[in-house]
């Protein structure tokens, strides 16, 4: 789906979005959340009319939700309202990019990605900060020195949970091989996962945000403590300092 989105091929992107709607967990969120996500994807794809259609459906069901997400989407939709809202939230905040770049050779090789990854420091309140503490710096150094052990543990934990997730998502047989194929080794996960961001919570806890083929909307989050996986679930897990 992402490949079609990046290629600007809206019909095929929407076709695969429709296939994703068939998995068993697709109805856990209110419809306006799904409509928003489809609208956001269409906007990224360059299909503005399709984006507007889905975003309008989301807005009609919940007028507030759309304006709590991406500033780009909010500004796009606001320009098409008969009575545009004053987007003070987006105008007042600078939306600074607090992420940094980190080279992790083993991660790049094992995940079949470029070896350059983005990471973000989170303060005690879970907010992004560009002023890391000594604990944050220690965590980065620990990650660099122990990256093979850390990623091996993460992939092993994902593989252990994968059969259970297959049952939960319950993809139809005709699309299962595209989204959640049968796998038996951690190496095969490189075809299904992409590391999006790393969150440095404190000296011991590091969160990992993945996109995954079986749930592009919610993604996959992992928390490690001293290099060991302590929590795994949807992407929000990567931000939780448990």
Backbone bond lengths (Angstrom), bond angles and torsions (degrees), N, CA, C in turn:
res aa  C-N    CA-C-N  psi(-1)  N-CA   C-N-CA  omega(-1)  CA-C   N-CA-C  phi
1 X - - - 1.449 - - 1.521 111.52 -
2 X 1.330 116.07 -43.22 1.460 119.42 179.18 1.522 111.56 -63.59
3 X 1.324 116.86 -36.20 1.460 119.56 179.17 1.525 110.77 -62.19
4 X 1.324 116.67 -41.29 1.468 119.74 177.29 1.525 110.64 -68.40
5 X 1.334 117.04 -36.45 1.459 120.19 178.51 1.518 110.45 -63.17
6 X 1.337 115.68 -46.72 1.464 119.64 -179.33 1.527 111.43 -66.40
7 X 1.329 116.70 -28.49 1.468 120.66 179.66 1.522 112.20 -83.19
8 X 1.338 117.78 -5.93 1.455 121.05 -178.88 1.514 113.35 75.31
9 X 1.336 116.64 22.05 1.462 121.86 -178.45 1.529 108.58 -96.38
10 X 1.341 116.46 84.24 1.463 121.17 -174.71 1.529 113.43 -63.89
11 X 1.342 120.26 -43.49 1.478 119.06 -179.05 1.519 113.34 -57.30
12 X 1.329 117.47 -45.84 1.459 119.20 -179.96 1.521 111.83 -71.95
13 X 1.326 117.91 -34.42 1.452 120.16 176.12 1.520 110.47 -61.23
14 X 1.348 116.22 -45.06 1.460 120.55 179.79 1.525 111.61 -66.45
15 X 1.317 115.99 -33.23 1.468 119.40 177.99 1.526 110.21 -61.87
16 X 1.347 117.01 -43.24 1.451 119.90 -179.14 1.525 111.71 -75.38
17 X 1.323 116.82 -29.00 1.467 118.73 172.52 1.524 109.76 -62.17
18 X 1.336 115.45 -39.21 1.461 120.09 177.28 1.516 112.21 -64.53
19 X 1.328 116.44 -37.34 1.464 119.68 177.72 1.525 110.65 -66.63
20 X 1.325 116.32 -37.59 1.464 119.33 178.78 1.518 111.85 -64.84
21 X 1.328 116.83 -28.64 1.464 120.53 179.38 1.527 112.28 -66.44
22 X 1.320 117.10 -11.50 1.467 120.25 -176.65 1.529 112.93 -83.91
23 X 1.347 117.38 -13.27 1.467 116.50 -177.78 1.532 109.84 -73.41
24 X 1.313 115.43 157.49 1.461 121.49 -168.25 1.526 113.84 -65.30
25 X 1.328 118.56 -22.33 1.462 120.34 -177.78 1.525 113.01 -94.29
26 X 1.316 116.27 2.89 1.465 119.39 -172.73 1.525 112.93 -66.69
27 X 1.319 117.97 -20.35 1.461 120.41 -177.38 1.526 113.43 -100.94
28 X 1.327 117.07 11.31 1.463 119.23 -179.03 1.524 112.15 -70.88
29 X 1.328 117.22 -31.96 1.463 120.67 177.42 1.516 109.99 -93.60
30 X 1.349 118.24 155.71 1.466 120.71 175.38 1.530 110.47 -59.13
31 X 1.327 118.21 150.93 1.475 121.09 -178.71 1.522 113.68 -55.38
32 X 1.338 117.73 -31.62 1.466 118.45 -177.35 1.531 112.01 -65.78
33 X 1.325 117.45 -25.76 1.464 120.69 176.97 1.524 109.75 -69.25
34 X 1.324 116.56 -45.50 1.462 121.14 178.48 1.525 111.04 -64.36
35 X 1.339 116.65 -41.72 1.466 120.04 179.28 1.528 110.51 -63.98
36 X 1.333 116.19 -39.30 1.469 118.86 177.20 1.521 110.28 -61.43
37 X 1.328 116.57 -47.00 1.464 120.49 -177.66 1.529 110.73 -60.48
38 X 1.325 116.89 -42.77 1.458 120.11 179.01 1.524 110.68 -64.44
39 X 1.334 116.00 -39.40 1.455 119.31 177.53 1.508 112.35 -64.21
40 X 1.337 116.26 -40.73 1.462 120.65 178.08 1.525 110.55 -63.05
41 X 1.344 116.82 -42.62 1.467 120.96 178.51 1.530 110.78 -62.41
42 X 1.334 116.79 -43.09 1.465 120.66 179.73 1.525 110.95 -63.33
43 X 1.323 116.65 -39.31 1.459 120.08 179.31 1.521 110.26 -64.85
44 X 1.340 117.52 -42.29 1.459 121.21 177.70 1.518 110.86 -64.59
45 X 1.329 116.10 -28.95 1.462 121.68 -179.06 1.534 111.63 -80.17
46 X 1.334 116.93 -15.01 1.455 120.61 -177.77 1.505 113.95 94.06
47 X 1.345 117.50 4.12 1.471 121.98 -179.37 1.529 108.54 -92.53
48 X 1.317 117.18 79.13 1.459 121.05 -171.29 1.518 113.35 -66.54
49 X 1.330 118.18 -37.36 1.459 120.03 -179.67 1.523 111.24 -66.36
50 X 1.325 116.44 -42.27 1.461 119.89 176.32 1.526 110.07 -64.73
51 X 1.334 116.50 -41.10 1.459 120.56 178.52 1.520 110.71 -58.83
52 X 1.320 115.85 -45.22 1.460 120.61 -178.57 1.527 111.22 -62.92
53 X 1.330 116.99 -37.12 1.467 120.92 179.89 1.522 110.84 -62.73
54 X 1.336 116.77 -48.37 1.466 119.76 -178.94 1.522 111.74 -69.63
55 X 1.331 116.93 -39.99 1.460 119.95 -179.26 1.522 111.34 -66.80
56 X 1.320 116.46 -34.29 1.467 118.98 177.81 1.535 110.33 -65.86
57 X 1.332 116.62 -39.98 1.467 119.87 177.44 1.530 110.09 -62.29
58 X 1.325 116.36 -42.85 1.455 120.22 178.78 1.527 110.68 -62.78
59 X 1.310 116.65 -44.48 1.463 122.38 -178.33 1.520 111.53 -64.36
60 X 1.321 116.80 -40.54 1.467 120.19 -179.22 1.523 111.75 -65.89
61 X 1.331 116.42 -29.03 1.466 120.21 178.99 1.525 111.99 -83.95
62 X 1.334 116.44 -31.61 1.465 121.08 -179.51 1.523 107.99 -153.15
63 X 1.303 117.03 103.56 1.465 121.31 -173.14 1.525 113.24 -70.71
64 X 1.314 118.19 -18.08 1.461 120.39 -176.30 1.528 112.87 -92.66
65 X 1.334 117.01 -34.90 1.464 120.51 -169.99 1.523 112.43 -55.61
66 X 1.312 116.93 -46.41 1.462 121.38 -175.06 1.527 111.86 -57.43
67 X 1.311 116.67 -32.75 1.465 120.48 -175.64 1.527 112.97 -89.33
68 X 1.319 116.09 8.31 1.466 119.46 175.57 1.519 111.60 -106.85
69 X 1.317 117.23 3.76 1.453 121.03 -174.20 1.533 110.77 -107.08
70 X 1.319 116.96 -125.24 1.465 121.65 -175.30 1.528 112.09 -74.56
71 X 1.340 118.76 129.39 1.468 120.53 175.55 1.525 112.11 -57.44
72 X 1.323 117.59 -37.17 1.465 121.02 -179.57 1.513 111.23 -62.34
73 X 1.326 116.64 -44.68 1.462 120.85 179.77 1.523 109.95 -67.06
74 X 1.337 116.57 -43.92 1.463 120.46 -179.47 1.525 111.38 -60.25
75 X 1.309 116.74 -43.87 1.464 120.19 -179.29 1.522 111.30 -67.38
76 X 1.339 116.41 -39.15 1.465 120.15 177.69 1.530 110.68 -61.48
77 X 1.325 116.78 -49.20 1.465 119.70 -177.01 1.520 110.95 -69.57
78 X 1.323 116.75 -38.40 1.461 120.58 -178.50 1.522 111.76 -59.57
79 X 1.328 115.49 -33.30 1.474 119.83 -179.55 1.521 112.07 -68.01
80 X 1.334 117.45 -15.77 1.465 121.36 -178.90 1.525 112.72 -104.34
81 X 1.334 117.24 3.95 1.459 120.24 176.68 1.523 110.45 -83.50
82 X 1.319 115.62 143.40 1.463 120.01 177.40 1.527 110.17 -62.27
83 X 1.319 116.04 -36.95 1.459 121.41 176.75 1.530 108.17 -124.31
84 X 1.321 117.00 86.47 1.477 120.66 -176.83 1.520 112.40 -57.13
85 X 1.328 114.91 145.29 1.453 120.83 176.84 1.531 109.96 -81.87
86 X 1.314 115.72 157.01 1.462 120.18 172.43 1.523 106.98 -86.30
87 X 1.296 116.57 111.11 1.461 120.87 -174.35 1.522 110.49 -87.86
88 X 1.322 115.60 63.51 1.465 119.94 -176.28 1.516 111.82 -61.86
89 X 1.333 115.67 -34.90 1.468 118.61 -178.17 1.510 111.33 -58.91
90 X 1.337 115.85 -43.74 1.453 120.04 -176.89 1.517 112.17 -79.90
91 X 1.357 116.87 -27.74 1.453 119.72 -179.17 1.526 111.49 -76.90
92 X 1.352 115.98 -34.42 1.451 119.72 -175.01 1.523 112.53 -80.51
93 X 1.331 115.70 -28.95 1.460 119.09 -177.41 1.522 110.59 -91.61
94 X 1.318 115.41 139.03 1.457 119.21 -178.59 1.506 114.32 -78.86
95 X 1.326 117.23 -17.85 1.457 122.00 -176.85 1.525 111.10 49.12
96 X 1.311 113.72 52.56 1.460 118.67 179.12 1.519 110.59 -68.37
97 X 1.292 115.38 146.72 1.457 121.28 176.82 1.524 108.13 -88.24
98 X 1.342 115.91 108.75 1.448 121.00 -178.04 1.521 111.72 -96.44
99 X 1.322 117.87 11.11 1.461 119.53 -177.89 1.529 110.96 -85.30
100 X 1.312 114.73 155.17 1.453 122.27 -179.72 1.523 108.91 -127.83
101 X 1.304 115.21 167.82 1.457 120.40 -177.56 1.529 110.42 -105.27
102 X 1.338 115.18 139.10 1.460 120.98 -178.50 1.523 109.14 -139.55
103 X 1.309 116.16 131.05 1.463 120.14 178.98 1.528 109.51 -94.20
104 X 1.331 115.49 121.83 1.459 122.87 178.67 1.526 107.67 -128.16
105 X 1.307 114.88 95.71 1.467 120.15 -173.83 1.526 112.49 -60.97
106 X 1.329 116.58 -43.51 1.467 118.29 -177.64 1.525 110.82 -66.65
107 X 1.316 117.61 -42.10 1.462 121.05 177.28 1.526 110.06 -57.49
108 X 1.325 116.25 -46.72 1.463 120.18 -178.87 1.514 112.13 -60.51
109 X 1.328 116.38 -43.90 1.465 120.58 -178.92 1.520 111.39 -67.34
110 X 1.335 117.45 -47.50 1.460 121.23 -175.59 1.524 112.60 -69.63
111 X 1.337 116.92 -34.73 1.463 120.91 -178.11 1.524 112.59 -93.63
112 X 1.331 115.54 -2.33 1.466 121.60 -178.52 1.523 110.90 56.09
113 X 1.330 114.50 46.28 1.456 122.43 175.11 1.527 108.55 -122.68
114 X 1.322 115.13 170.09 1.453 118.50 170.46 1.525 107.71 -61.58
115 X 1.299 117.87 148.21 1.454 120.62 -175.42 1.509 115.22 -75.70
116 X 1.335 117.06 0.35 1.461 121.76 -178.23 1.527 108.81 -98.04
117 X 1.359 116.96 123.17 1.455 121.31 -178.10 1.525 109.86 -124.90
118 X 1.342 115.18 158.05 1.455 121.08 178.37 1.522 109.40 -98.01
119 X 1.330 115.66 141.34 1.457 119.06 175.04 1.524 109.53 -137.18
120 X 1.338 114.63 155.61 1.456 121.87 -175.54 1.518 109.44 -135.01
121 X 1.332 116.46 137.19 1.456 121.23 174.86 1.530 109.11 -88.20
122 X 1.328 117.02 135.51 1.458 122.14 174.83 1.524 109.27 -114.74
123 X 1.341 115.75 136.81 1.464 118.94 179.61 1.528 110.43 -84.40
124 X 1.328 117.19 -171.49 1.467 122.09 -176.06 1.518 112.33 -62.91
125 X 1.337 117.09 -24.55 1.467 121.47 179.48 1.524 112.44 -92.71
126 X 1.319 116.97 4.91 1.456 120.16 -179.37 1.513 113.93 79.84
127 X 1.336 117.02 13.95 1.464 121.65 179.97 1.528 109.82 -95.46
128 X 1.331 115.19 147.42 1.457 119.61 177.88 1.525 110.71 -67.34
129 X 1.314 115.95 143.09 1.463 120.42 179.46 1.523 109.48 -142.32
130 X 1.327 115.53 148.06 1.460 120.27 175.97 1.524 110.74 -104.78
131 X 1.344 116.13 14.45 1.454 121.09 178.80 1.529 108.85 -121.47
132 X 1.332 117.32 79.31 1.460 120.25 -177.01 1.523 112.19 -67.08
133 X 1.325 114.30 146.42 1.461 120.67 175.33 1.527 108.84 -84.92
134 X 1.316 115.83 176.10 1.462 119.59 176.34 1.535 110.20 -62.86
135 X 1.346 116.85 -34.37 1.460 120.57 178.03 1.531 110.97 -62.28
136 X 1.335 115.76 -42.16 1.465 120.35 177.59 1.531 110.43 -60.25
137 X 1.313 115.24 -46.65 1.467 120.18 -178.76 1.529 110.82 -62.63
138 X 1.323 116.27 -37.82 1.467 119.97 177.77 1.520 111.37 -64.01
139 X 1.334 115.83 -37.82 1.463 120.02 -179.73 1.522 110.89 -65.83
140 X 1.323 117.10 -40.02 1.466 120.72 177.68 1.525 110.29 -62.12
141 X 1.303 116.16 -43.68 1.463 120.13 179.98 1.530 110.43 -64.68
142 X 1.334 116.55 -40.28 1.462 120.93 177.84 1.525 110.49 -61.89
143 X 1.327 116.18 -42.49 1.464 120.40 179.39 1.520 111.09 -62.21
144 X 1.312 117.22 -44.95 1.461 120.15 -179.40 1.529 111.78 -63.54
145 X 1.327 116.16 -38.94 1.461 119.98 -175.87 1.530 113.07 -79.12
146 X 1.340 117.08 -20.69 1.460 120.78 -174.44 1.525 112.40 -125.39
147 X 1.319 116.39 27.01 1.459 118.89 -172.45 1.523 113.67 -62.28
148 X 1.324 118.05 -36.86 1.465 119.11 -179.33 1.524 111.28 -65.43
149 X 1.308 116.71 -46.66 1.462 120.81 -180.00 1.527 110.95 -62.64
150 X 1.339 116.39 -41.83 1.464 121.01 -177.85 1.526 110.70 -65.21
151 X 1.336 117.51 -50.17 1.458 119.48 -177.42 1.525 111.45 -67.89
152 X 1.316 117.24 -36.70 1.466 120.23 177.40 1.529 110.05 -59.33
153 X 1.334 117.01 -42.72 1.457 121.02 178.36 1.525 112.41 -65.56
154 X 1.332 116.03 -39.88 1.462 120.09 179.44 1.523 110.87 -63.54
155 X 1.320 116.53 -48.99 1.467 120.55 -178.44 1.528 111.25 -63.97
156 X 1.330 116.91 -37.27 1.466 120.26 178.19 1.524 110.77 -63.85
157 X 1.336 116.31 -40.10 1.466 120.25 179.96 1.527 110.99 -68.90
158 X 1.319 116.70 -39.60 1.464 120.01 177.08 1.525 109.96 -62.94
159 X 1.327 116.02 -45.41 1.465 120.09 -179.74 1.533 110.90 -62.07
160 X 1.317 117.22 -37.23 1.464 120.77 179.64 1.529 111.26 -64.43
161 X 1.333 116.55 -38.06 1.464 121.21 -178.79 1.524 113.52 -83.59
162 X 1.314 116.60 -16.64 1.462 121.53 -170.90 1.535 113.30 -57.43
163 X 1.330 120.32 -46.95 1.475 118.86 179.16 1.536 112.51 -58.74
164 X 1.334 116.66 -39.09 1.467 120.36 177.69 1.518 110.47 -63.44
165 X 1.329 116.83 -42.36 1.457 120.08 178.91 1.530 111.56 -65.61
166 X 1.321 116.63 -36.33 1.464 119.17 176.68 1.521 110.91 -57.58
167 X 1.318 116.63 -40.77 1.465 120.00 178.88 1.522 111.00 -68.69
168 X 1.332 116.19 -39.01 1.466 119.88 -178.75 1.524 111.31 -66.84
169 X 1.325 117.30 -45.68 1.466 120.33 -178.03 1.524 111.03 -75.48
170 X 1.312 116.56 -34.88 1.465 122.22 172.08 1.531 112.11 50.98
171 X 1.322 116.42 55.34 1.462 119.92 178.28 1.527 110.30 -65.00
172 X 1.331 116.98 143.30 1.473 119.92 175.16 1.524 110.26 -59.47
173 X 1.315 116.70 151.82 1.467 121.24 -174.86 1.522 112.38 -58.46
174 X 1.348 117.04 -32.09 1.466 119.03 -176.10 1.522 113.38 -73.42
175 X 1.338 118.26 -18.29 1.473 120.08 179.27 1.528 113.05 -119.58
176 X 1.312 117.39 -4.68 1.463 120.38 -176.99 1.523 112.10 -57.75
177 X 1.315 117.41 -39.42 1.465 120.12 -178.13 1.524 112.19 -67.42
178 X 1.332 117.19 -21.70 1.464 120.70 178.81 1.529 111.52 -82.20
179 X 1.337 117.45 -35.23 1.454 120.94 -172.83 1.531 113.71 -106.89
180 X 1.339 117.21 -43.09 1.462 120.73 -178.20 1.530 110.45 -138.36
181 X 1.319 116.84 67.08 1.471 119.01 -179.15 1.525 111.30 -67.56
182 X 1.303 116.38 160.27 1.452 119.99 174.75 1.519 110.40 -68.31
183 X 1.329 117.47 129.12 1.468 122.14 178.65 1.524 108.55 -134.02
184 X 1.306 116.13 158.72 1.467 119.97 -178.41 1.521 113.54 -134.48
185 X 1.335 117.81 -6.32 1.466 120.05 -178.76 1.531 110.22 -131.86
186 X 1.339 117.70 151.47 1.464 120.49 177.39 1.524 112.67 -59.29
187 X 1.318 117.39 -31.25 1.469 120.69 -178.10 1.526 111.89 -60.64
188 X 1.335 116.22 -31.85 1.462 119.94 -178.42 1.528 112.50 -69.81
189 X 1.322 117.25 -17.57 1.463 120.41 179.81 1.520 112.38 -68.30
190 X 1.324 117.52 -20.22 1.468 120.15 -179.52 1.527 111.40 -62.16
191 X 1.346 117.26 -23.53 1.460 120.75 177.74 1.518 112.49 -80.08
192 X 1.330 116.83 -14.79 1.466 121.20 -172.33 1.524 113.25 -113.54
193 X 1.325 117.34 -14.08 1.465 122.04 -174.34 1.523 111.65 -121.82
194 X 1.324 114.66 154.62 1.466 120.79 169.48 1.521 107.90 -145.27
195 X 1.314 116.56 124.18 1.463 120.84 178.88 1.523 109.46 -73.89
196 X 1.345 116.20 120.01 1.461 121.96 -175.83 1.533 112.53 -96.07
197 X 1.323 116.10 -40.88 1.467 118.58 -176.86 1.523 109.61 -159.98
198 X 1.321 115.60 156.97 1.455 123.29 176.60 1.521 107.14 -121.67
199 X 1.341 116.59 134.24 1.460 121.06 -178.71 1.533 109.10 -115.31
200 X 1.315 115.39 123.26 1.462 121.15 179.19 1.521 107.33 -96.07
201 X 1.355 115.98 107.13 1.461 120.20 -174.37 1.525 112.52 -89.21
202 X 1.321 117.08 -43.11 1.462 121.35 175.48 1.523 107.61 -160.93
203 X 1.322 116.97 -160.70 1.456 119.08 -175.19 1.522 112.98 -68.87
204 X 1.341 117.21 -22.12 1.462 120.47 -174.54 1.521 113.83 -113.50
205 X 1.332 117.85 -28.03 1.467 121.40 -171.94 1.528 111.55 -104.20
206 X 1.316 115.10 130.82 1.459 122.02 178.04 1.526 107.77 -132.83
207 X 1.318 116.54 132.64 1.455 121.88 178.58 1.522 110.87 -104.92
208 X 1.332 115.67 145.18 1.458 121.55 -179.24 1.533 108.98 -125.56
209 X 1.312 115.95 123.33 1.461 122.24 -179.80 1.524 109.37 -103.78
210 X 1.335 116.08 120.06 1.462 122.15 178.58 1.524 110.38 -115.64
211 X 1.320 115.93 147.02 1.464 119.21 159.86 1.521 105.30 -90.93
212 X 1.329 116.37 149.69 1.461 119.91 -178.67 1.521 109.76 -139.15
213 X 1.301 116.39 147.86 1.456 121.20 -173.81 1.522 112.49 -64.60
214 X 1.330 117.96 -28.17 1.463 119.51 -174.69 1.521 113.81 -85.12
215 X 1.338 118.10 -14.29 1.470 119.95 178.21 1.520 109.17 -155.16
216 X 1.316 115.62 78.01 1.465 120.65 -177.52 1.522 110.72 -64.60
217 X 1.331 116.62 -30.80 1.460 120.19 -177.00 1.527 112.07 -69.40
218 X 1.343 118.27 -42.43 1.460 121.30 -174.83 1.517 113.44 -102.21
219 X 1.315 118.30 -20.54 1.447 121.44 177.46 1.520 113.29 65.94
220 X 1.325 115.05 -163.16 1.460 122.30 -176.86 1.516 108.64 -139.87
221 X 1.320 116.92 131.54 1.458 121.82 179.23 1.512 111.43 -121.94
222 X 1.316 116.16 142.85 1.465 122.37 179.62 1.524 108.83 -135.11
223 X 1.329 115.87 136.21 1.468 120.86 173.43 1.524 108.48 -113.94
224 X 1.327 116.21 132.16 1.464 120.37 173.11 1.524 109.16 -115.59
225 X 1.310 114.70 149.25 1.465 121.15 174.51 1.521 107.60 -128.36
226 X 1.316 115.57 119.32 1.472 121.40 -174.58 1.524 110.80 52.55
227 X 1.318 114.88 37.45 1.457 120.80 175.05 1.505 115.44 88.45
228 X 1.355 118.86 -7.48 1.455 122.23 -178.08 1.531 110.45 -104.82
229 X 1.322 117.46 139.58 1.462 121.56 179.54 1.524 109.67 -68.76
230 X 1.342 116.65 126.80 1.462 121.03 178.98 1.522 112.37 -118.30
231 X 1.340 117.43 -13.69 1.466 119.97 177.19 1.518 108.93 -158.92
232 X 1.335 115.54 146.63 1.458 121.12 -179.29 1.519 108.59 -150.12
233 X 1.318 116.97 140.57 1.461 120.75 -178.49 1.509 110.39 175.50
234 X 1.343 116.89 -146.07 1.453 120.48 176.95 1.521 109.50 -69.14
235 X 1.327 115.99 170.58 1.456 120.59 -168.00 1.534 113.40 -58.58
236 X 1.341 117.92 -29.12 1.461 120.18 -179.31 1.518 112.76 -59.98
237 X 1.332 116.80 -24.03 1.462 121.18 179.38 1.522 111.02 -57.50
238 X 1.330 117.22 -33.78 1.462 121.30 -177.21 1.515 112.91 -64.67
239 X 1.337 117.04 -14.62 1.466 121.25 -177.54 1.516 112.81 -103.07
240 X 1.328 117.29 -0.95 1.463 120.67 -172.30 1.515 111.26 -95.34
241 X 1.314 116.24 120.34 1.464 121.55 179.10 1.523 109.53 -88.06
242 X 1.335 117.02 72.18 1.467 119.69 -177.40 1.526 109.98 -77.36
